[in-house]
């Protein structure tokens, strides 16, 4: 299989519309198998061990038939990066037609965060707000900032990863005196064994990102294992990776929240396209266009770098103990 993966490999460099996660160009590797296309796109700084589940997810997508869907459309949220100024915020939100939920990046500058939330609510009246902190706050900061945001913004659907560790999240839930649910992201997907961590009393919602968690089958087992409500989100993938996330959202027994699967809107170019219609994306098969694979192809030295990266990950073994459950 490794030879087949390397022979089918296409690597493209896709520009972003705005700085997101300090990324202005997103490199993704695409593989083609008997079931279609898969995407392998761990961030460039990730080592082989952290990248291993991303490869498993790509192989699952390209080599195994997708599961039967329970729903054909997925409600999605807008994603508002840490941008400032009314004009820029209006522009970003316009990329998500019909979305009534927005995940807003916060945590670096509290005054900027408050202004970003306020302007977003003015641009889209009745907008439901989610906050994404990426673990930047201490427990004390989270209590203070969430309390102030609640006073200024009103209802917050949930706050994603306000603190970095399980212990901090558990302490935050104990002392937080405003009615805001806590969602766990990095605490799950960056865990050495996400089945072994105890989320009880730490989070109310689990974020499922199909590639970092090793694919649809493993994500479903994780959701069942932890028994909490879930939100399916992306890792800034191309449309090929987003399709795999949409399929996960389409087969979950319960899906009570809009999903963070519209992040393709943050890319200035893509290999295919999912239109957002009335705040939802229809799950349909897509393939990368030949034009995009050619136009955005990386130089030969980058292609070789990705091939070597895959070889190193493959050498770890896809049946690694403690990972392939």
SERO-4910 file (N, C-alpha, C, O; in steps of 0.05 Angstrom, whole numbers):
BEGIN
 pado doro    nc1    nc2    nc3   cac1   cac2   cac3    cc1    cc2    cc3    oc1    oc2    oc3
  Unk    A     16    -24      0      0      0      0     17     25      0     10     45    -13
  Unk    A     40     25     14     57     49     15     65     58    -13     64     82    -19
  Unk    A     73     39    -30     81     47    -57     58     60    -72     61     80    -86
  Unk    A     34     49    -68     10     61    -81      5     89    -71     -2    107    -87
  Unk    A      8     93    -45      4    120    -34     23    140    -45     16    161    -54
  Unk    A     49    132    -46     69    150    -55     66    156    -85     71    179    -94
  Unk    A     58    136   -101     54    140   -129     31    158   -136     32    173   -156
  Unk    A     10    158   -119    -13    174   -125    -12    202   -112    -30    218   -115
  Unk    A     10    208    -98     11    232    -81     12    257    -98     27    260   -117
  Unk    A     -6    276    -91     -6    303   -101     -4    322    -77    -20    319    -58
  Unk    A     14    340    -77     16    360    -56     12    388    -68     24    395    -87
  Unk    A     -7    402    -55    -13    429    -64     -9    449    -42    -12    442    -18
  Unk    A     -4    474    -49      0    496    -30    -23    515    -35    -24    529    -56
  Unk    A    -42    517    -16    -66    533    -20    -64    558     -3    -60    557     21
  Unk    A    -66    582    -15    -65    607      0    -89    611     17   -111    602     10
  Unk    A    -86    624     40   -109    631     57   -118    659     51   -102    676     41
  Unk    A   -143    666     57   -153    693     53   -143    712     75   -141    736     71
  Unk    A   -138    700     98   -130    716    121   -112    699    138   -114    675    138
  Unk    A    -95    712    154    -77    697    171    -94    681    191   -109    692    207
  Unk    A    -91    655    191   -106    637    209    -87    617    220    -74    602    206
  Unk    A    -85    617    247    -65    599    260    -37    605    250    -20    587    249
  Unk    A    -32    631    244     -6    640    233      1    627    207     24    625    199
  Unk    A    -20    617    193    -16    604    167    -26    622    144    -49    631    145
  Unk    A     -9    626    125    -17    641    101    -18    624     76    -29    631     56
  Unk    A     -5    601     78     -6    580     56     -9    553     70      7    546     87
  Unk    A    -29    538     61    -35    512     73    -26    491     54    -38    488     32
  Unk    A     -5    475     61      3    453     45    -12    428     53    -14    421     77
  Unk    A    -24    414     33    -38    389     38    -30    368     18    -24    375     -5
  Unk    A    -28    344     27    -21    321     10    -46    305      5    -61    298     23
  Unk    A    -52    299    -20    -75    284    -28    -67    257    -40    -48    255    -56
  Unk    A    -81    236    -32    -75    209    -43   -101    198    -56   -123    204    -47
  Unk    A    -97    182    -76   -120    170    -90   -119    139    -87    -99    127    -91
  Unk    A   -142    128    -79   -144    100    -75   -169     89    -88   -183    103   -102
  Unk    A   -175     64    -84   -198     51    -97   -225     63    -88   -245     60   -102
  Unk    A   -226     76    -65   -252     87    -55   -254    117    -61   -274    129    -55
  Unk    A   -232    129    -72   -233    157    -78   -208    171    -68   -186    160    -70
  Unk    A   -211    195    -58   -189    212    -50   -188    214    -19   -208    215     -6
  Unk    A   -163    216     -9   -159    221     19   -140    244     22   -124    250      4
  Unk    A   -141    257     45   -123    280     50   -106    274     75   -115    266     96
  Unk    A    -80    279     71    -60    277     93    -48    305     97    -32    314     80
  Unk    A    -56    319    118    -46    347    121    -40    355    149    -50    376    158
  Unk    A    -25    339    164    -17    348    190      0    373    187     14    377    167
  Unk    A     -2    391    206     13    417    203     43    411    202     53    391    212
  Unk    A     57    429    189     85    423    181    103    418    205    123    403    202
  Unk    A     96    429    228    113    425    251    108    399    266    123    392    284
  Unk    A     87    384    258     81    359    272    101    338    266    109    334    242
  Unk    A    109    323    286    127    301    282    113    276    273     88    276    271
  Unk    A    128    254    267    116    229    257     94    218    275     73    209    265
  Unk    A     98    218    302     79    205    319     53    220    320     31    208    319
  Unk    A     54    247    321     29    263    321     16    262    294     -9    265    292
  Unk    A     31    257    273     20    257    246      8    230    238     -7    227    219
  Unk    A     14    209    254      5    182    248    -25    180    244    -34    168    224
  Unk    A    -42    190    262    -71    187    257    -81    202    233   -101    193    220
  Unk    A    -68    223    225    -75    238    200    -72    219    176    -88    220    158
  Unk    A    -51    203    176    -46    185    154    -67    163    153    -77    155    132
  Unk    A    -74    153    177    -94    132    179   -121    143    168   -135    129    154
  Unk    A   -127    168    175   -152    180    165   -152    182    135   -172    176    122
  Unk    A   -129    190    124   -127    193     95   -130    166     81   -144    164     60
  Unk    A   -118    145     92   -120    118     81   -149    108     83   -159     97     64
  Unk    A   -162    113    105   -190    105    108   -207    118     86   -224    105     74
  Unk    A   -203    144     82   -219    158     62   -214    148     33   -233    145     18
  Unk    A   -189    141     27   -182    134      0   -186    104     -6   -189     96    -29
  Unk    A   -185     87     15   -185     58     10   -210     44     20   -214     21     13
  Unk    A   -226     56     37   -250     43     48   -275     58     39   -276     82     38
  Unk    A   -295     43     32   -321     55     24   -332     71     47   -331     63     70
  Unk    A   -343     95     41   -354    111     63   -379     99     75   -393     84     62
  Unk    A   -384    104    101   -407     92    114   -433    104    104   -433    126     93
  Unk    A   -455     90    108   -481    100    100   -489    124    117   -486    123    142
  Unk    A   -499    145    105   -505    170    119   -532    168    133   -551    156    123
  Unk    A   -534    181    156   -559    185    170   -572    212    164   -596    216    168
  Unk    A   -556    230    153   -566    257    144   -549    266    120   -526    258    118
  Unk    A   -561    282    103   -547    290     78   -538    318     78   -522    326     61
  Unk    A   -547    334     98   -538    362    100   -528    367    129   -539    357    148
  Unk    A   -508    384    131   -496    390    157   -497    420    161   -486    435    146
  Unk    A   -510    429    183   -509    457    190   -481    464    199   -468    448    212
  Unk    A   -471    487    190   -443    494    196   -442    522    209   -460    538    206
  Unk    A   -420    527    223   -416    553    235   -396    569    219   -378    557    206
  Unk    A   -398    595    221   -377    612    210   -353    611    229   -356    606    253
  Unk    A   -329    616    219   -305    617    235   -293    645    232   -286    653    209
  Unk    A   -291    660    254   -281    687    253   -254    687    266   -252    686    291
  Unk    A   -232    688    250   -205    689    263   -201    715    279   -219    731    281
  Unk    A   -178    718    290   -172    741    307   -166    765    290   -144    776    290
  Unk    A   -186    774    275   -184    798    258   -199    821    272   -216    816    289
  Unk    A   -191    845    266   -202    868    279   -212    889    258   -204    889    236
  Unk    A   -231    905    267   -242    926    250   -268    916    237   -270    894    228
  Unk    A   -288    934    236   -314    927    225   -313    917    196   -325    897    189
  Unk    A   -298    931    180   -297    923    152   -286    895    148   -298    880    132
  Unk    A   -265    888    162   -253    861    159   -272    840    170   -276    819    159
  Unk    A   -285    846    193   -303    826    205   -327    822    187   -336    799    184
  Unk    A   -338    843    176   -360    840    157   -352    823    133   -368    807    124
  Unk    A   -328    828    123   -318    813    100   -317    783    107   -327    766     91
  Unk    A   -305    776    129   -302    748    136   -329    735    140   -334    713    130
  Unk    A   -347    747    154   -374    735    159   -390    732    133   -407    715    131
  Unk    A   -384    749    113   -398    747     87   -390    721     72   -404    713     54
  Unk    A   -369    708     81   -360    683     68   -378    660     76   -375    638     65
  Unk    A   -396    664     95   -412    642    106   -442    648    103   -455    653    123
  Unk    A   -452    647     79   -480    656     75   -500    639     91   -500    614     89
  Unk    A   -517    652    106   -538    639    120   -530    627    147   -548    617    161
  Unk    A   -505    629    155   -496    617    180   -506    635    203   -501    659    203
  Unk    A   -518    623    223   -529    637    246   -512    631    271   -520    640    293
  Unk    A   -490    617    267   -472    610    289   -444    618    281   -436    612    258
  Unk    A   -429    630    299   -401    637    292   -382    628    315   -388    634    338
  Unk    A   -361    615    307   -339    610    326   -319    632    324   -307    636    303
  Unk    A   -314    646    346   -297    670    345   -271    664    361   -272    655    384
  Unk    A   -249    668    348   -223    665    361   -218    687    380   -221    711    373
  Unk    A   -212    680    405   -206    700    426   -182    690    442   -172    668    439
  Unk    A   -172    708    460   -152    699    478   -126    716    478   -112    716    498
  Unk    A   -120    730    456    -95    744    455    -97    772    467    -78    782    480
  Unk    A   -120    786    463   -123    813    473   -153    817    480   -170    816    463
  Unk    A   -158    821    506   -186    820    515   -203    842    503   -226    838    496
  Unk    A   -192    866    501   -208    888    490   -214    883    460   -237    888    452
  Unk    A   -194    873    445   -199    866    417   -220    844    415   -237    844    398
  Unk    A   -219    825    434   -238    802    434   -266    813    438   -285    805    423
  Unk    A   -270    830    457   -297    841    462   -308    856    438   -331    854    431
  Unk    A   -290    872    426   -299    887    402   -306    869    379   -325    873    364
  Unk    A   -290    847    376   -296    828    355   -323    815    358   -338    812    339
  Unk    A   -329    807    383   -355    795    389   -377    815    385   -398    808    373
  Unk    A   -374    839    394   -395    859    392   -401    865    362   -424    866    355
  Unk    A   -380    869    346   -385    875    318   -398    852    304   -416    856    288
  Unk    A   -389    828    310   -401    804    297   -431    803    303   -447    797    285
  Unk    A   -439    809    328   -467    808    335   -483    830    322   -507    827    316
  Unk    A   -470    853    316   -483    874    302   -486    868    272   -506    875    260
  Unk    A   -466    855    261   -467    848    232   -488    828    226   -502    830    206
  Unk    A   -491    808    244   -511    787    241   -529    787    266   -522    773    285
  Unk    A   -551    801    265   -569    801    289   -578    773    296   -585    757    279
  Unk    A   -578    768    322   -587    741    331   -565    720    329   -571    697    333
  Unk    A   -541    728    322   -519    709    318   -513    694    344   -510    706    365
  Unk    A   -511    667    342   -503    651    365   -472    650    365   -459    646    345
  Unk    A   -462    654    389   -433    657    392   -420    633    405   -430    622    425
  Unk    A   -398    624    394   -380    605    407   -353    618    409   -345    634    391
  Unk    A   -338    612    429   -311    624    432   -290    601    431   -295    580    441
  Unk    A   -268    607    418   -246    588    416   -221    601    427   -211    621    416
  Unk    A   -211    590    449   -189    602    463   -162    588    458   -141    599    463
  Unk    A   -163    563    449   -139    547    444   -122    544    469    -97    544    467
  Unk    A   -135    543    492   -120    538    517   -103    560    527    -84    555    543
  Unk    A   -108    585    519    -90    607    526    -94    619    554    -77    632    564
  Unk    A   -117    613    567   -123    626    592   -117    609    616   -118    584    614
  Unk    A   -110    621    638   -109    608    664   -137    605    674   -156    617    663
  Unk    A   -141    590    695   -168    587    706   -178    615    716   -201    622    711
  Unk    A   -161    630    728   -169    656    738   -177    675    715   -197    688    716
  Unk    A   -161    675    694   -167    691    671   -193    683    658   -210    699    651
  Unk    A   -197    657    656   -222    646    643   -246    655    659   -266    663    647
  Unk    A   -245    653    685   -268    662    702   -273    692    698   -296    700    694
  Unk    A   -252    708    698   -256    737    695   -266    744    667   -286    759    665
  Unk    A   -253    733    646   -260    741    619   -287    731    611   -303    745    598
  Unk    A   -293    706    618   -319    695    611   -342    710    625   -364    714    614
  Unk    A   -337    718    650   -357    733    664   -362    760    650   -385    768    647
  Unk    A   -341    774    642   -344    799    629   -357    796    601   -374    812    593
  Unk    A   -349    776    586   -360    771    560   -390    765    563   -406    775    547
  Unk    A   -397    750    583   -425    743    587   -442    768    592   -464    771    583
  Unk    A   -431    787    608   -444    812    613   -448    828    588   -470    839    583
  Unk    A   -428    830    571   -429    846    547   -443    833    524   -457    846    509
  Unk    A   -440    807    521   -450    793    497   -475    776    502   -488    769    483
  Unk    A   -481    770    527   -504    753    532   -497    723    529   -474    715    534
  Unk    A   -516    708    519   -512    679    517   -489    671    500   -486    681    477
  Unk    A   -472    654    510   -450    642    494   -456    612    493   -460    599    513
  Unk    A   -457    601    468   -464    573    465   -445    555    479   -453    537    494
  Unk    A   -419    559    475   -399    545    490   -372    559    486   -369    575    467
  Unk    A   -353    553    503   -325    562    500   -308    538    496   -309    518    511
  Unk    A   -292    539    475   -275    516    467   -247    519    478   -234    539    474
  Unk    A   -239    499    493   -212    497    505   -203    523    517   -183    535    509
  Unk    A   -217    533    538   -209    558    551   -182    556    565   -166    575    566
  Unk    A   -176    532    576   -151    527    590   -138    503    577   -151    487    563
  Unk    A   -112    499    583    -97    479    568   -101    451    578   -101    432    561
  Unk    A   -103    447    604   -102    420    615   -129    410    626   -147    426    632
  Unk    A   -130    384    628   -154    372    641   -159    382    669   -181    389    677
  Unk    A   -137    384    684   -139    394    712   -150    422    713   -167    428    730
  Unk    A   -140    439    695   -150    467    695   -179    468    686   -195    484    697
  Unk    A   -187    452    666   -215    453    657   -233    443    679   -255    454    683
  Unk    A   -225    423    694   -241    412    716   -244    434    738   -266    437    749
  Unk    A   -223    447    744   -224    469    763   -242    492    754   -257    503    769
  Unk    A   -239    498    728   -256    520    717   -285    513    719   -301    530    727
  Unk    A   -293    489    712   -321    481    715   -331    483    743   -354    489    748
  Unk    A   -313    478    762   -321    479    790   -326    507    800   -344    512    816
  Unk    A   -310    527    789   -312    554    800   -326    574    782   -333    596    790
  Unk    A   -331    566    757   -343    585    738   -372    591    747   -388    572    751
  Unk    A   -379    616    749   -406    623    759   -424    635    738   -444    649    744
  Unk    A   -417    631    712   -435    639    690   -443    614    674   -426    596    672
  Unk    A   -467    613    663   -476    589    649   -465    586    621   -479    591    601
  Unk    A   -440    577    620   -427    573    594   -416    545    593   -401    537    611
  Unk    A   -423    530    573   -412    502    570   -383    503    561   -375    522    548
  Unk    A   -369    482    568   -340    480    561   -337    457    541   -346    435    546
  Unk    A   -323    463    519   -317    443    499   -288    436    499   -271    454    502
  Unk    A   -281    411    496   -253    403    495   -244    396    467   -257    381    453
  Unk    A   -221    407    459   -210    402    433   -182    390    436   -178    366    434
  Unk    A   -162    408    440   -135    398    442   -131    377    464   -114    359    461
  Unk    A   -146    380    485   -144    361    507   -150    332    499   -140    313    511
  Unk    A   -166    329    478   -172    303    467   -153    295    444   -139    275    445
  Unk    A   -151    312    424   -137    304    400   -106    304    403    -92    292    387
  Unk    A    -96    318    424    -67    318    428    -59    298    450    -36    297    457
  Unk    A    -79    284    461    -73    265    482    -58    241    470    -63    233    447
  Unk    A    -39    230    485    -24    206    475    -43    183    470    -40    169    451
  Unk    A    -63    180    488    -84    160    484   -111    174    491   -118    175    514
  Unk    A   -126    183    471   -151    197    476   -173    180    489   -193    190    499
  Unk    A   -169    153    488   -188    136    502   -183    134    532   -200    128    548
  Unk    A   -158    141    540   -150    137    568   -156    162    585   -157    159    609
  Unk    A   -160    185    573   -164    209    589   -192    209    601   -211    198    589
  Unk    A   -195    221    624   -220    223    639   -231    251    635   -220    270    647
  Unk    A   -252    254    620   -264    280    615   -286    287    635   -297    309    634
  Unk    A   -292    269    653   -314    274    672   -308    298    689   -287    301    701
  Unk    A   -328    316    690   -325    341    706   -306    361    694   -300    381    707
  Unk    A   -296    356    669   -278    375    656   -290    389    632   -286    413    628
  Unk    A   -305    375    616   -317    387    592   -346    377    590   -354    356    600
  Unk    A   -362    393    575   -390    386    570   -394    376    541   -413    362    536
  Unk    A   -375    383    523   -378    377    495   -350    368    485   -330    379    494
  Unk    A   -350    349    467   -325    340    455   -323    349    426   -342    345    411
  Unk    A   -301    361    418   -296    368    390   -283    344    376   -263    332    386
  Unk    A   -295    336    354   -284    314    338   -273    325    312   -287    337    296
  Unk    A   -247    321    309   -234    328    284   -223    303    271   -205    290    282
  Unk    A   -235    296    248   -232    268    238   -203    261    232   -195    239    238
  Unk    A   -187    279    221   -160    272    213   -142    269    238   -128    248    240
  Unk    A   -141    288    256   -124    285    280   -132    261    298   -115    251    313
  Unk    A   -157    252    295   -166    230    312   -165    203    298   -172    183    310
  Unk    A   -155    203    273   -150    177    260   -172    167    242   -171    143    235
  Unk    A   -192    183    235   -212    174    216   -240    172    228   -244    177    252
  Unk    A   -259    165    211   -287    163    220   -291    141    240   -304    146    261
  Unk    A   -282    118    235   -287     95    252   -277    100    280   -290     95    300
  Unk    A   -252    111    282   -240    116    308   -254    139    322   -257    139    347
  Unk    A   -262    159    307   -276    182    319   -303    173    331   -311    182    352
  Unk    A   -317    155    317   -342    145    327   -338    129    353   -354    131    372
  Unk    A   -316    113    354   -310     98    378   -304    117    402   -312    113    424
  Unk    A   -290    139    396   -283    158    416   -308    172    427   -312    176    451
  Unk    A   -326    180    408   -351    193    416   -368    174    434   -378    183    455
  Unk    A   -369    149    427   -384    130    442   -371    125    469   -384    122    490
  Unk    A   -344    124    470   -329    119    494   -334    141    515   -337    135    538
  Unk    A   -333    166    506   -335    188    525   -364    196    531   -369    208    552
  Unk    A   -382    189    513   -411    193    518   -420    221    522   -439    226    536
  Unk    A   -407    240    510   -414    269    512   -425    279    485   -419    267    464
  Unk    A   -440    301    485   -448    313    460   -423    321    444   -402    327    456
  Unk    A   -425    321    418   -402    326    401   -407    348    381   -430    353    373
  Unk    A   -386    361    372   -386    379    350   -363    370    331   -341    366    340
  Unk    A   -369    366    306   -349    358    287   -337    384    275   -351    402    267
  Unk    A   -310    385    275   -297    409    265   -274    401    247   -268    377    244
  Unk    A   -262    420    234   -241    415    214   -214    423    226   -212    435    247
  Unk    A   -193    416    211   -166    425    218   -154    440    194   -131    436    187
  Unk    A   -170    458    183   -163    475    161   -154    458    137   -133    463    125
  Unk    A   -170    438    131   -164    421    108   -174    432     82   -189    452     82
  Unk    A   -166    420     60   -179    426     34   -206    412     34   -214    399     53
  Unk    A   -220    416     12   -247    404      9   -246    374     12   -265    362     21
  Unk    A   -224    361      4   -222    332      6   -223    323     35   -237    304     42
  Unk    A   -207    337     52   -208    331     80   -234    338     93   -244    324    111
  Unk    A   -246    361     84   -272    369     95   -294    348     89   -311    343    106
  Unk    A   -293    336     66   -312    315     59   -312    293     79   -333    283     87
  Unk    A   -288    285     88   -286    263    107   -299    272    134   -312    256    147
  Unk    A   -295    297    141   -307    308    165   -338    309    163   -352    303    182
  Unk    A   -347    317    139   -376    317    134   -388    290    137   -410    286    147
  Unk    A   -374    270    126   -384    242    128   -385    233    157   -404    219    165
  Unk    A   -366    241    174   -367    235    202   -392    248    214   -407    235    229
  Unk    A   -396    274    209   -420    287    219   -446    274    209   -466    274    223
  Unk    A   -445    263    185   -468    250    173   -475    223    184   -497    213    179
  Unk    A   -457    211    200   -463    184    210   -465    184    241   -471    163    252
  Unk    A   -461    206    254   -464    207    283   -493    202    291   -511    213    278
  Unk    A   -498    185    311   -525    180    319   -540    206    327   -564    209    322
  Unk    A   -526    224    341   -537    250    349   -518    272    341   -494    270    344
  Unk    A   -530    293    331   -515    317    323   -532    341    330   -548    350    314
  Unk    A   -527    352    353   -544    374    363   -533    402    358   -546    421    364
  Unk    A   -509    403    347   -496    429    343   -487    432    314   -481    412    300
  Unk    A   -488    457    304   -475    463    278   -446    456    280   -433    458    301
  Unk    A   -434    448    257   -407    438    257   -387    458    245   -395    475    228
  Unk    A   -363    457    253   -342    475    243   -329    464    218   -305    460    217
  Unk    A   -345    459    198   -336    446    173   -338    465    149   -339    456    126
  Unk    A   -339    491    154   -340    510    132   -314    526    130   -313    548    118
  Unk    A   -292    515    141   -267    530    141   -254    532    113   -234    546    110
  Unk    A   -265    517     94   -255    522     66   -259    550     58   -246    560     39
  Unk    A   -278    565     71   -282    593     64   -258    610     72   -256    633     62
  Unk    A   -240    600     89   -217    615     96   -194    612     76   -174    626     77
  Unk    A   -197    593     57   -177    589     37   -181    607     13   -204    610      4
  Unk    A   -160    618      2   -162    634    -22   -164    617    -47   -172    628    -68
  Unk    A   -157    592    -46   -160    573    -68   -163    546    -56   -154    540    -34
  Unk    A   -176    528    -71   -181    501    -62   -180    482    -85   -180    490   -108
  Unk    A   -180    456    -80   -179    436   -101   -207    428   -111   -210    416   -132
  Unk    A   -228    436    -95   -256    431   -103   -272    451    -86   -260    469    -73
  Unk    A   -298    449    -86   -314    469    -73   -340    457    -62   -354    442    -75
  Unk    A   -346    464    -36   -372    459    -24   -387    485    -20   -378    501     -4
  Unk    A   -408    490    -34   -423    514    -29   -438    513     -2   -447    492      7
  Unk    A   -439    536     12   -455    539     36   -481    551     28   -482    573     18
  Unk    A   -503    536     33   -529    545     25   -547    546     50   -551    525     63
  Unk    A   -556    570     57   -573    573     81   -559    562    106   -572    549    122
  Unk    A   -533    566    108   -519    558    132   -514    528    134   -508    518    155
  Unk    A   -515    514    111   -511    485    112   -495    476     88   -494    490     67
  Unk    A   -482    453     90   -467    441     68   -479    413     62   -483    397     81
  Unk    A   -485    408     37   -495    382     29   -471    363     25   -451    371     14
  Unk    A   -474    339     35   -453    319     32   -454    306      5   -472    289      0
  Unk    A   -437    313    -12   -435    301    -39   -406    295    -45   -388    308    -35
  Unk    A   -401    274    -61   -374    267    -68   -361    288    -85   -374    300   -102
  Unk    A   -336    294    -79   -321    313    -95   -293    301   -102   -284    283    -88
  Unk    A   -282    311   -123   -255    303   -131   -239    328   -137   -251    348   -146
  Unk    A   -213    328   -132   -197    352   -139   -196    356   -169   -193    337   -184
  Unk    A   -197    381   -177   -196    387   -206   -167    384   -215   -148    389   -200
  Unk    A   -164    375   -240   -137    372   -252   -123    400   -252    -99    402   -248
  Unk    A   -139    420   -258   -127    447   -259   -116    455   -233    -94    466   -232
  Unk    A   -130    450   -211   -120    458   -184    -96    442   -176    -77    453   -164
  Unk    A    -95    416   -183    -72    399   -176    -47    409   -190    -25    406   -180
  Unk    A    -51    420   -214    -29    431   -230    -21    459   -221      3    464   -216
  Unk    A    -41    476   -218    -36    504   -212    -23    508   -185     -6    525   -182
  Unk    A    -31    492   -165    -22    496   -138     -2    475   -129      4    473   -105
  Unk    A      8    459   -148     28    438   -141     53    451   -129     62    471   -138
  Unk    A     63    438   -109     88    447    -96    112    440   -114    110    422   -130
  Unk    A    135    453   -110    159    445   -125    167    417   -118    158    405    -98
  Unk    A    184    405   -135    192    378   -132    206    372   -105    202    351    -93
  Unk    A    221    391    -94    234    386    -69    214    384    -46    218    369    -27
  Unk    A    191    399    -48    171    396    -27    156    370    -30    148    358    -10
  Unk    A    151    361    -55    138    335    -59    155    313    -46    144    295    -33
  Unk    A    181    314    -51    199    294    -39    199    296     -9    200    275      5
  Unk    A    197    320      2    195    323     32    171    309     42    173    295     63
  Unk    A    148    312     29    123    299     38    125    269     35    115    254     52
  Unk    A    138    260     14    141    231     10    158    219     33    151    198     44
  Unk    A    179    233     40    196    223     62    182    224     88    185    207    105
  Unk    A    165    244     92    149    247    116    130    223    119    128    211    141
  Unk    A    117    216     97     99    193     98    114    167    104    104    150    119
  Unk    A    138    164     92    154    140     97    161    137    127    160    115    138
  Unk    A    168    160    139    176    159    168    152    151    185    155    136    204
  Unk    A    129    162    178    105    155    193     97    126    189     90    113    208
  Unk    A     99    117    165     93     89    158    110     70    175    101     49    184
  Unk    A    135     78    179    154     61    193    146     58    223    155     39    236
  Unk    A    130     77    233    120     74    261    102     51    264    100     39    285
  Unk    A     88     44    242     69     22    243     41     31    248     35     44    268
  Unk    A     22     25    230     -5     34    232    -21     18    253    -43     26    260
  Unk    A     -9     -3    263    -23    -19    284     -9    -15    311     -8    -33    328
  Unk    A      2      9    314     17     15    338     -1     10    363    -24     19    364
  Unk    A     11     -3    383     -5    -10    407    -14     16    421      1     35    424
  Unk    A    -39     16    429    -50     39    442    -61     60    424    -73     80    433
  Unk    A    -56     57    397    -66     77    378    -88     67    361   -108     82    357
  Unk    A    -87     42    352   -105     32    332   -131     21    343   -145      6    328
  Unk    A   -138     28    368   -163     17    379   -187     28    364   -210     21    371
***
